[in-house]
Amino acid sequence: MPTTSSDIRQSAEFASFMSDIGWQTLKLNGQNCYLKKIPLLGFFAKCPRPDSAKIKDDINSLIREKNIFRFKISPFIRINQQNYKSIRDNLLKKGFKIDRDPFNPTTSITLDLKKSEEILFAHMKEAKRRGVRRAIKNGIKVFISDDISAFIAIRKRQFNPMGFIVEKEMKMLWKNFYPGKATLLMATGNKKTLAGILLLFHKKYAYYWYASSLNEGKKLFAPTMLVWEAIREAKKKNCEIFDFEGVYDDRFPKASENWRGFTKFKEGFSGRKVIYMENFFLKRPIIRL
């Protein structure tokens, strides 16, 4: 059965990526579920952004068959959709609990790329428009690159001393999405590579998946310039939505506390806030669904 979700986490490329980093992929009612074996406990499973919460109907059989000790789900439903309350109430009634540590972003910011560049730029906050101009004045140049290793090096420095953790995941993303579904933009200044953004594409969406900058790049406004050029690049690829992939959610202040800083940065581009249904989890059930 084909996958129907509009979210990138349900794409064939993402499933292949998850396999490459050690997850098994199973279909449940046409949606991708990802499983990882945990010694002594069994399998941990997650279903990111399925289109329909009807997937819950078969979870017990999957849990029994695969010895799953915990199942997580993040329905691809916004809180302003008509069926939000009924699906949420039904999940809770069936034994699901709200996940206070969501595995997928529960709130994001999106831009309507059907608008002209002029309108998109004009709608940015003054600080961001000024940042683009300062980046140009500072000699920042943005270009499309295929040098994922250079971007990984920047991210490793940003996350030092734990930078080694990001390397495999980024290489596997690149392997599965590039060239058709990924674009890497890099920024240079003072004869150095200072920052980068990895965009992923699925259907009409452009996803701001990873972004990193050296401190020197931040001082020269390279990150602001990169986002603006990423928006322009997404328009060139005929994308209709630019998704900033997660911002602070006051429903989960503890889990998203570290997101406050880059949330303010993303808000400067004046998109629309999108609030999704909460993530849920189900332990090995003792009730019949």
C-alpha positions as CSV (number, residue, x, y, z in Angstrom):
1,M,0.0,0.0,0.0
2,P,1.5,3.4,-0.9
3,T,2.4,6.0,1.6
4,T,-0.1,8.9,1.5
5,S,1.3,11.4,4.0
6,S,2.5,14.8,2.8
7,D,5.2,14.9,5.4
8,I,8.8,14.1,4.5
9,R,9.1,11.6,7.3
10,Q,6.8,9.3,5.4
11,S,8.7,9.5,2.2
12,A,10.6,6.6,0.6
13,E,13.9,8.6,0.9
14,F,13.4,9.1,4.6
15,A,12.6,5.4,5.1
16,S,15.8,4.5,3.3
17,F,17.7,6.9,5.5
18,M,16.2,5.4,8.7
19,S,17.3,2.0,7.5
20,D,20.8,3.3,6.9
21,I,21.1,4.5,10.5
22,G,19.8,1.3,12.0
23,W,16.0,1.3,12.0
24,Q,13.7,-1.3,10.6
25,T,10.8,0.1,8.5
26,L,7.3,-1.5,8.5
27,K,4.1,-0.4,6.9
28,L,1.0,0.0,9.0
29,N,-2.1,1.0,7.1
30,G,0.2,2.4,4.4
31,Q,2.2,4.5,6.8
32,N,5.9,4.0,7.7
33,C,6.7,2.9,11.2
34,Y,10.3,2.7,12.4
35,L,11.5,0.1,14.8
36,K,14.8,-0.2,16.7
37,K,15.7,-3.2,19.0
38,I,16.7,-2.4,22.5
39,P,18.5,-5.2,24.4
40,L,16.4,-6.9,27.1
41,L,13.4,-4.7,26.4
42,G,12.3,-5.5,22.9
43,F,11.6,-2.9,20.2
44,F,11.0,0.8,20.4
45,A,8.8,2.0,17.6
46,K,7.7,5.4,16.2
47,C,5.4,6.5,13.5
48,P,6.2,10.1,12.5
49,R,3.5,12.3,10.9
50,P,1.1,9.7,9.5
51,D,-1.8,11.3,7.7
52,S,-4.4,9.4,9.6
53,A,-4.7,8.4,13.2
54,K,-6.6,5.3,12.1
55,I,-3.2,3.6,12.3
56,K,-3.9,3.1,16.0
57,D,-6.4,0.3,15.2
58,D,-3.6,-2.1,14.4
59,I,-1.0,-1.1,16.9
60,N,-1.7,-3.9,19.4
61,S,-1.2,-6.6,16.8
62,L,2.1,-5.0,15.8
63,I,3.2,-4.6,19.4
64,R,2.5,-8.3,20.1
65,E,4.1,-9.5,16.8
66,K,7.3,-7.4,17.2
67,N,7.6,-7.3,21.0
68,I,7.3,-3.5,21.1
69,F,7.7,-2.1,24.6
70,R,6.8,1.5,23.5
71,F,5.1,3.0,20.5
72,K,5.2,6.7,19.7
73,I,3.1,8.5,17.1
74,S,2.9,12.1,16.0
75,P,-0.2,12.5,13.8
76,F,0.0,14.9,10.9
77,I,-2.9,16.9,12.1
78,R,-3.0,20.6,13.0
79,I,-5.0,21.8,16.0
80,N,-7.2,24.0,13.8
81,Q,-8.4,21.0,11.7
82,Q,-12.0,20.0,12.1
83,N,-11.2,16.5,13.2
84,Y,-8.4,17.5,15.7
85,K,-10.5,17.1,18.9
86,S,-12.2,13.9,18.0
87,I,-9.0,12.1,17.0
88,R,-7.2,13.5,20.1
89,D,-10.0,12.3,22.4
90,N,-10.1,8.9,20.8
91,L,-6.3,8.4,21.1
92,L,-6.5,9.3,24.8
93,K,-9.6,7.0,25.3
94,K,-7.7,4.1,23.7
95,G,-4.8,4.4,26.2
96,F,-2.4,6.7,24.5
97,K,-0.7,9.4,26.7
98,I,0.6,12.8,25.6
99,D,4.3,12.7,25.1
100,R,6.0,15.5,27.2
101,D,9.2,14.9,25.3
102,P,8.0,15.0,21.6
103,F,10.1,13.2,19.0
104,N,8.8,15.4,16.2
105,P,8.4,19.2,16.3
106,T,4.9,20.1,17.5
107,T,5.0,23.7,16.4
108,S,6.7,25.2,13.3
109,I,6.8,28.3,11.1
110,T,6.0,28.2,7.4
111,L,6.3,30.6,4.6
112,D,4.0,30.8,1.6
113,L,6.4,30.6,-1.4
114,K,3.6,31.5,-3.8
115,K,4.2,35.1,-2.8
116,S,6.8,37.1,-4.8
117,E,10.3,37.6,-3.5
118,E,9.6,41.2,-3.1
119,I,6.7,40.5,-0.8
120,L,8.5,37.9,1.2
121,F,11.4,40.2,1.8
122,A,9.2,43.1,2.7
123,H,7.3,41.0,5.2
124,M,10.5,40.1,7.0
125,K,11.2,42.0,10.2
126,E,13.4,45.0,9.9
127,A,16.2,43.3,11.8
128,K,16.3,40.5,9.2
129,R,16.2,42.8,6.2
130,R,19.0,44.8,7.8
131,G,20.9,41.6,8.4
132,V,20.8,40.6,4.7
133,R,22.1,44.0,3.8
134,R,24.9,43.8,6.3
135,A,25.9,40.4,5.2
136,I,26.2,41.7,1.6
137,K,28.2,44.7,2.9
138,N,30.4,42.2,4.9
139,G,31.2,40.3,1.7
140,I,29.2,37.2,2.5
141,K,28.7,35.0,-0.6
142,V,26.2,32.2,-0.8
143,F,26.6,29.3,-3.2
144,I,25.2,25.9,-3.9
145,S,27.7,23.2,-2.9
146,D,28.0,19.4,-3.1
147,D,30.7,19.4,-0.3
148,I,28.7,17.8,2.5
149,S,32.0,17.1,4.4
150,A,32.6,20.9,4.7
151,F,29.1,21.4,6.2
152,I,29.6,18.4,8.5
153,A,32.9,20.0,9.7
154,I,31.0,23.2,10.7
155,R,28.4,21.2,12.6
156,K,31.0,19.1,14.4
157,R,32.7,22.3,15.6
158,Q,29.3,23.7,16.7
159,F,28.5,20.6,18.7
160,N,32.0,20.0,20.0
161,P,32.9,17.8,22.0
162,M,29.9,15.7,20.9
163,G,30.2,16.6,17.2
164,F,31.0,13.1,16.2
165,I,27.3,12.1,16.8
166,V,26.0,14.2,13.9
167,E,28.4,12.8,11.2
168,K,26.8,9.5,10.3
169,E,23.3,10.9,10.3
170,M,24.2,13.7,8.0
171,K,26.1,11.5,5.6
172,M,23.1,9.1,5.4
173,L,20.7,12.0,4.8
174,W,22.9,13.2,2.0
175,K,23.2,9.7,0.5
176,N,19.4,9.2,0.4
177,F,18.2,12.7,-0.6
178,Y,20.9,14.1,-2.8
179,P,20.9,15.2,-5.6
180,G,17.1,15.1,-6.4
181,K,15.7,15.9,-3.0
182,A,18.4,18.0,-1.2
183,T,20.3,21.2,-1.7
184,L,23.3,22.4,0.3
185,L,23.9,26.2,0.5
186,M,27.2,27.4,2.0
187,A,28.3,30.9,2.9
188,T,31.8,32.2,2.7
189,G,33.4,35.4,4.0
190,N,37.0,36.5,4.7
191,K,38.1,33.6,2.5
192,K,36.5,31.0,4.8
193,T,33.5,28.8,4.7
194,L,31.5,30.1,7.6
195,A,28.0,28.6,7.6
196,G,25.6,26.3,5.7
197,I,22.0,25.2,5.4
198,L,20.8,21.8,4.2
199,L,17.4,21.9,2.5
200,L,15.4,18.8,1.9
201,F,12.4,18.6,-0.5
202,H,9.3,16.6,-0.5
203,K,6.3,17.2,-2.8
204,K,5.8,21.0,-2.7
205,Y,7.6,21.5,0.6
206,A,11.1,22.8,1.3
207,Y,12.4,21.8,4.7
208,Y,15.0,23.9,6.6
209,W,16.5,20.7,7.9
210,Y,20.0,21.6,9.3
211,A,21.7,24.9,9.7
212,S,25.1,25.7,11.3
213,S,27.4,28.6,11.5
214,L,30.8,29.4,13.0
215,N,30.8,32.3,15.5
216,E,32.6,34.4,12.9
217,G,29.8,33.8,10.5
218,K,27.2,34.9,13.0
219,K,29.0,38.1,13.5
220,L,28.9,38.8,9.8
221,F,25.2,37.9,9.5
222,A,25.9,34.8,7.3
223,P,23.0,32.8,8.8
224,T,20.4,35.5,7.9
225,M,21.8,35.7,4.4
226,L,21.7,31.9,4.0
227,V,18.1,31.7,5.0
228,W,17.1,34.4,2.5
229,E,19.0,32.6,-0.2
230,A,17.4,29.3,0.8
231,I,14.0,30.8,0.5
232,R,14.9,32.1,-3.0
233,E,16.3,28.6,-4.0
234,A,13.1,26.9,-2.8
235,K,11.0,29.2,-5.0
236,K,13.2,28.4,-8.0
237,K,12.4,24.7,-7.4
238,N,8.7,25.6,-7.5
239,C,8.1,24.7,-3.8
240,E,5.0,26.3,-2.3
241,I,5.8,26.0,1.4
242,F,9.1,26.7,3.2
243,D,9.0,24.8,6.6
244,F,11.4,26.0,9.3
245,E,11.0,22.6,11.0
246,G,10.3,23.3,14.6
247,V,10.1,26.2,17.0
248,Y,9.4,26.6,20.7
249,D,6.1,25.2,21.9
250,D,4.7,26.6,25.2
251,R,2.7,23.4,25.6
252,F,6.0,21.6,26.3
253,P,8.3,24.3,27.9
254,K,10.8,21.9,29.3
255,A,11.3,19.9,26.1
256,S,11.6,22.9,23.9
257,E,13.4,25.3,26.2
258,N,16.7,25.1,24.2
259,W,14.7,26.1,21.1
260,R,14.0,29.7,22.3
261,G,17.0,31.2,20.7
262,F,16.6,29.9,17.2
263,T,12.8,30.3,17.5
264,K,13.4,34.1,17.7
265,F,15.7,33.9,14.7
266,K,13.1,32.0,12.6
267,E,10.3,34.3,13.7
268,G,12.2,37.2,12.1
269,F,11.3,35.9,8.7
270,S,7.6,36.5,9.5
271,G,6.0,33.2,8.5
272,R,2.8,31.6,9.8
273,K,2.9,29.6,13.0
274,V,1.6,26.0,12.6
275,I,0.6,24.1,15.7
276,Y,0.3,20.3,15.3
277,M,-1.5,17.8,17.5
278,E,0.6,16.6,20.4
279,N,2.9,13.5,20.1
280,F,1.5,10.4,21.9
281,F,3.0,7.2,23.2
282,L,1.6,3.8,24.1
283,K,3.3,1.3,26.4
284,R,2.7,-2.4,26.1
285,P,-1.1,-2.2,26.3
286,I,-3.2,-4.2,28.8
287,I,-6.4,-3.3,27.1
288,R,-7.8,-4.2,23.7
289,L,-7.8,-1.4,21.1
